[in-house]
């Protein structure tokens, strides 16, 4: 029995839509076709946010730290995957779920205090306890807010 690789790749890409890839990747790049999975980017990352994900391909994991956009992953990659002329490193943005402590009337500002770009804003017009709003134009998707959230209510996702 033969395996239809095109069909298999179709399902793999659908499954990986939620994966955050490396910053500064070229637009319209088929990452899994070009990346050799050598691990050089992971080894070079000073923040250790690059992990080996499904199939050994590098992906970003903000559970312990943030991306500081140091470009070490780019500098150590031997493949032609990156475009440093892009204005933004990527189009990923923070999202806040309904699990935010402030929705449950528990005071918490951990995410906003960790956000260097000040992209997380609290609107105190009606109440003291409000979940933060993400100012998408200010959010660089660095993930600094993710690991500091005590209830894992923040994720960084591709902004479509």
N, C-alpha and C positions, 0 to 999 in steps of 0.2 A: 504494500500500500504506500502510495506517495503522499507527501505532505504539501499542501498548497501554501507556500511561504507568504505569498501576497495576502492571502486570507488571514493567516496567523498574525502578520504584522498589522493588519487592520484592527484586529481585536486588541493587540498589545497597545497600540496608540490610544485607543479609546479608554483603556484601563489606566493609562498614565496621564490623562488630562489634568489631574490634580497634583501632579508632581512638579516641584519647583526645581528647575534646572539652573545652571550656573549663570552668573550675570554676564552681560555684554555678548550673549550669543547672537550670531547673525540672524536676521529676520528670515523666516521661511526655511530655516535649516532643519533638515531631518536629522536631529541629534543622534538618535540611536543608529543611524546609518553611518555617521561620520566619526563618532567617538570610539576609540580603541579600548576603552576601559582599563587604561594603564594604571590609574590611581595617582598619577603625579599631582593632579589638582587637589586631591584629598590630603596628600602628604604636605603640600605647600600651604594649605589654609591655616593661618595662625589662630583663627577663632574656632576651628574644628567644627564648622557648620556643614562641611561637605561630607556626606556619607555615601557608601556604596549601596545603592538601592536595588530594585528589581533588575535582574540580569547582570548585576555588577556595574550598572551605569551610575555615574555620580548624580546626586541630587542634594538639595539643601534641606537641612533639618534645624529648625530654630529652637528646639526644645531645651538647649543648653546655652546658646549664645546667639549673637547677631552677626550679620555680614557687615564688615566695615568698609567694603568696596576697595580693598587694598590692591586688587588686581594680581595677587600672587598666583591664583588659579590660572589666569590668562598667561602670565609670564612663564609658567612651568609646563604649559600644554604644548605639545609638539604638533598638534593638528591645527588646521586652519578653520577654527570654529567661531572666532570672536570678531567683533566689530567695535573697536574702541572709539569710533567717531560718533556713536549714538549718544544722544543727550542724556538719556536715562539708562541705567544699568539693566533694567528690566521693567516690565509693566505689572509687577506684583504689588498688591496693596493689602493693608491690614483690614480684617473684617471682625466685627464683634458679634458674638452669639448672644442669645437670650440667657445664657448661663452667667452673665456678668453679675458680680456681687452687688453692684449698685442698683440693679433692678430689684434685688431682694432686700433693699434698704440697709445694706452693709456698706459703710464708707470704705472706699478703696480708690486710690489714684496711682497705683503702681505703674500702669501702662503709660499714662501721660507723663509721669516723672522720668520714665526711661526713654521717652521719645525726644531725641535731639532735634528733629525737624519740627517739633510741636504740632504734629498732624492730628493728635487726639485732643479733642475739645469737649468740655462738659458745659452744657447749657443749663444753668441753674434758675431759669426763669420761673418755673412752676414748683420746683421741689429741690431739696438738697441731694436726693439720691436719683441720679440719672446715669444711664450708660453713656460712654463717650461716643461722640460722632467722629468719624474719620474724615478729615479734610483730604480728599483724594489728590488734589493738586500739590499738597505738602508732603504726603506720604511717599517715601522712597522705597518702601518694601523691605527695609533692612532687617525686620524681625526682632528688634530690641524689645518690643512690647510683649512678645510671645512668651518667652521663658520666665518673665517676672509676674505673669498673671497667675494668681494662686489657684484659680479654678479652671485653667485652660480654656477660657472663653474667647481667646483671640487666635486667629489663624491668618496667615498670609497666603493669598490666593492670586491667581492670574486675573487681572482686571480686564474684562472683555468689553 
